[in-house]
């Protein structure tokens, strides 16, 4: 399944999704192209995770069309998933397995030969400073070690499209720097990255296109410079607050601190 050079890697047309009476996504139109790092941001409940789960085939009964690698995913063919990597916000790792068992299992699920998956996993674990833990049970890992293992599992099969939901939680500063550089180099080689996070300064730095979702609709779409040019504020966090109408943070913080300081 190939994608024409000028065809979107993923395309959403009128995407809608409701849970009962609550409309979570309300007509999302979006085309994403090869080599883009998309910063997908929005308040809690804006529909970010729902969008990603629909594209991964984890959510059904939506309206509109979703095409990935040029093919409508509603046709039931799951072949496209072989070319996708995913780091969920809350991951359920198989804690009773060792990293070796888990990573080779994931590699084989994606069609890699066991020996290829094993050798790649060993080398990637070493880069993250985890070579000594390769044969240890994941249940003994710290949060950061688990996150590194999860990141490795999402990239082991060299995917063309990568979905990342709060991927750097628990990572130390050096690992964050390595990971951000990995993303930049993957994008330079034509990989497409869909990055969802609440950490605005990271989104601001790594994304070449930022999409802001609010109330189930896209309210901003462009580079950080584009967003700056069309809004009064400077940082992405300030632009985010302006576009989502959240201006209570200072007052809430003052109230919080005053309560803390009560005797």
C-alpha angles and dihedrals in degrees: 000000000000131000124224113246095250096036120104117258086219131011130189119193119189092332112190134172133176133187103205107305093344114099105210099171119029112189107320115192114186139153119192122190139206115286097017123134104208117201102207108194141164143129121290109286094023092121102257098129091040090056091052094045090052091051090049091052092245095116123054136185098055128144125235129032133297119194123182121183087357096303131107106243092210090077090085095241108132095186090109090067090071087070096048132087123196136193108185122206092240111031127195104210120186094254095187091062126081118242087252092055094043098047095045089048091052091045092053091047087059091049101261121143111252094243092048092049091047095050094045091047093051092051094045092048088052092054088055091048094249102114092113090056097049093105095037123104114263088229088073093054126107119237091262093050091050090050092051090050090050092050090051091050090053093053102034093098095047097245124203093215124040126193114198123184112187090327101172100057109133096010120132119240095260092050091049089055092049092047094049089051090048089055092049092051093046090052090048087056091053102266116142119225127196106196121188119185146138091219097099100186091057092047089048092053102042104035125088089188127031124200118192117201121197127168091355094303136096108251098171134022126173146071118311088256090053091051091048091051093053099043136057097232131081114215124053089245091056092046089048092053092046095051096043093045094238108146100141099090097100094047093046091048091050091050091048093050092046090054091048091052095050114117 
